[in-house]
């Protein structure tokens, strides 16, 4: 047990035996310096992963929503569904944390995980923040299976319809970005 090891280390330190404390620590609960990868995924990779995972939060099993749709709602209802570019919790609607998808590294980069598609999972900003640099095992979480994009598309088609009904929405760079990505991926899904 980790706590037993720390107790042994502390007792060695109490006895002023730092050499034995180091030996116990290195044998039973060592620290390993890891080479850290850099995050290099693109917005295109993000939407592909969201579609691959069926807009499902892989850490909770809950449905997520295309980011562009949330911004469209904020465009029409800015006082009731506020948006903040840095998602300050006191200045934007909770939906930006609870149902907007983001990518997470299943095995954290900080712990040596790879920045690769095999290590990506779609999750909400909320669960990404909670998970942070912890492993699923450390949090006692499990990975939910991906959803089926044909059953739940994260309201992507509705988002596209809203933008096509009001092209003025494309003046917003955030909406425009997610519209272009969504159109591209929806069209590739039809093939």
Residue, then its C-alpha position, 0 to 999 in steps of 0.5 A: x500500500x502506498x500509505x504504508x510505504x510513506x509511513x516507512x519513509x517517514x519513520x526512516x526520516x524520523x530516525x534520521x536515516x535518509x539513505x534508508x528512506x530513499x531506498x524504501x521510496x525508490x523500491x516501493x513508490x518510485x518517481x519516474x521522469x517521463x518524456x512528455x508529448x505535445x498536444x498537436x491535434x487540430x479542430x478537424x481531428x477533434x470533430x472526427x473524434x466527436x463523430x467517431x465517438x457519436x458525440x458521447x462523453x466517454x467518461x460519463x456516457x452522456x450526450x454532448x452537443x456540437x460546439x457551433x450549436x451552443x454558440x448559435x443559441x448564444x447569438x440569438x439569446x445572449x442574455x439567457x445563454x451567455x458566451x464568453x471566449x474564455x468560458x469564464x464560469x461566471x460569464x457563460x452558460x453552464x452548457x459550455x462546460x457540461x455538454x460541449x465536447x473536447x478531446x482528452x488523452x485517455x492516458x494523460x500526456x503528463x504521465x507519458x501518454x501518446x498524442x495519438x488517435x488511439x489515446x483520444x476520447x471525447x468528453x465534456x469540458x467538465x469531465x476533462x477538467x475533473x480528470x486533468x492528469x489522472x488515469x482512469x484507474x486513479x479516478x476509478x472511472x471506466x471508458x464508456x463505449x462510443x455512441x452511434x452517430x446515426x442515433x445521436x449526432x450532437x445536434x450537428x444537422x440542426x446546427x447546419x440547418x440553423x446556419x443555412x437559414x441565417x447565413x449572417x451567423x457565418x460572420x461569427x468566426x466560432x460559428x463559421x469554423x464549426x459550420x465548415x468542419x461540420x459540413x465537411x464531416x457530415x458530407x464525408x459521412x454520407x459517402 
